[in-house]
Amino acid sequence: MAAYDTVSQAINGLKERGYTLDFNLKPNGLECEGQKFNPKEFEITEFHRFEGNSDPGDEAVVYAIESKNGRKGVLVNAFGVYSESLSDEMIKKLSFQKN
């Protein structure tokens, strides 16, 4: 797994490795190009955590996502910020623990 210094480097590096789609966080799963994925339909293959030295707004996690049907992309999410209420299953999936 490559190490990246910034969120944009992580996104660009993952795109170069085939993670070209953009996933969006939803309360019960992810969405990409109008298709919805519940937590059992995708895996987090790697993640990169960034901490802002002085600005909490710089804190984010970049996830490399691969769906069971072969779609690969990225999800960028701020630390612990779940503006939408997430299901317990989604919180567990995003919690940096192996399932």
N, C-alpha and C positions, 0 to 999 in steps of 0.2 A: 504494500500500500504506500503510495507516494505521500510525502509531507508537503503541505502548502502553508504559505505565510498569510494569505488573505482569502477572503470568501471568493473574490473574483478569480483568483488563481485556481482554487479548488473547482469551481464551476467549469472553467476553461479546460483544466486537466481532465476532468471527468468526461466532458464533451469529446475531447480528443480520443478518449478510450471507449466511445460508443454510447455514453449516457446523454443522448441528445434531446430528450423530451423534458418538458417541465411539468412536474407533478404539483398539484395543489392540495393542501390539507383540508379535509372535511371532517365533521364530527365523528363519522363512523368509518372513515377510510380515506382514500386518496382519489383524486380525479385528474384525468389527463385527456385532453382533446375530446371532452364530452363523455368519456368512458369512466365509470366508477369502479374502484377496487376496494374490497373489504380487506381487513388485515390478513386474512388467510390467502389472499390472492397476490401478495407481493412480499418480497424480502428486502431488507436493508442489507446490501452487500458490503457497504463500508460507510463510515461517517467521519466528518472532520469538524472539530469543535473550535470555535474562535472566541477569544475573550478580549474585549476592548480594554485597553490600559486605563483610559480615563472616561470613556463614553460608554455607558451600558447599552446604548443603541448599536454599538459595534459587536455585541455578543450575538452569535448565531451558530447554528449547526447546519452543515451541508450534508445531506444524505444521498448516497447513491442507491437508487431503487431499481429493482428488476421484478417485473410482474411475472406471474406464472405463464402468461401467454407470450413472453419474450420481449415485452416493451421495456426499454431502459431509459432512465432519465434521472433528474435531480429534484430534490425538495430542499428548499432553504427555509429554515424556521428559527425564530429568535428563541433563546433559552427560556424554557419554562413559560413562555407566553402562549397561552391557548385562548385566543380571543373568542373562539367558538368553543362551546363546551364539548370536549372530546369524550368518546366512550372509554370505559376502562380498558378495553382491548387495544384501542389506539394509543392510549397513554403508555401501556406496557410495551407496545411495539416500538415506540419512539424513545424508550427509556435507557438506551445504550446497553441493554442486556440481551444476551443471546436467547432466542426462543427455544 
